């Protein structure tokens, strides 16, 4: 995240709170992002943002990395357990 912060501080801050990097293979790294608001989602999906994320991971790993964004849509619950259950069953939580 430090490397990404050099490229885009706002993007690094957002991903440090709402993303999880999972190393799938040497060349593919899924980045799971959840609990985003619509503006945050639009920010992450911008081509410039994706390029910054991929470049930062390539700089750190020293090799070509294909970043696969896994965006889990749904409400931004402060409760991680509730968010996981919501995503698991494909529903939403009502107050």
N, C-alpha and C positions, 0 to 999 in steps of 0.2 A: 504494500500500500504506500510505502514511502516513495517508491519509484513513480507510482501513479500520481502521488501528490505533487511531484515536481512538474508533471505535465498538466494536471488539473486537480487543484486542491478540493474543489466542490465535489467532483466525481469521487475522489478518494474518500472523502468524509462520508458521502452517501453509501458507498459500497462497504465501508468498514462497519457500518451499522446494520445494513440490510442484505449482505451477500455472504456467500460461502463458496470458496474455491475447492473443487474436488478434482484431484489428479486422476484422470481416467486411463491415460496411456502417456507415452512420451510426447506425443504430438497434439493430443486433444485435452483441453482443460475446461470442463463445464464450470460455469459460474452460476450458482443458483441464487436468484434474487427474489425476495418476497416482501410483501407488505408495503408496496410502493403506492404513492398517491399518483394521480394522473400526470401532474407536472413532472414528478420524478421519473416516471416511466418514459415520458416523452424525451427527457434529458438523456437517459441511458440508451434509448433506441436511436438516438442521432448517430449518423455515420461517424462523425468526429469523435464522439464518446467511445464508440466501439473500437475505433482505431487507436485511441489513446490507451484503452484498457489492454488491447492486444500488444501494442508496442511496449508497454510497461512490463508485461509478463515475459515477453521475448527478451527484453533487456536483462531481466533478473535471471532467467533460465539459461540464457546464452544460446538458445536454439529456436528454431521456428516452432511456434505454438499456434494452434488453431483454437481460438476461444469460442466456446459454444455457450451462449447465454440461455439460461433456463429461467424464464420469467414466470413466476407463479403469481397469477392475478388473484386479487381478493382484498378485502379490507385490511388496513394496517392495524392489526390488533397489537396492543402492548403485551399481551399474553401469548408467548410463543406456543404453548400447548394448544390453546384455542385456535391459533392460526394453522397449526399442523393438522388438527382434526378437520377444520374447515376445508383445507386443500385436499385432504385424504378422501373425504366424501363428496367433494365438488359442490359444496353448498355455501351458505353464508349464515352468519350469526346475527340474530336480531336481539336488540336490547329489550 
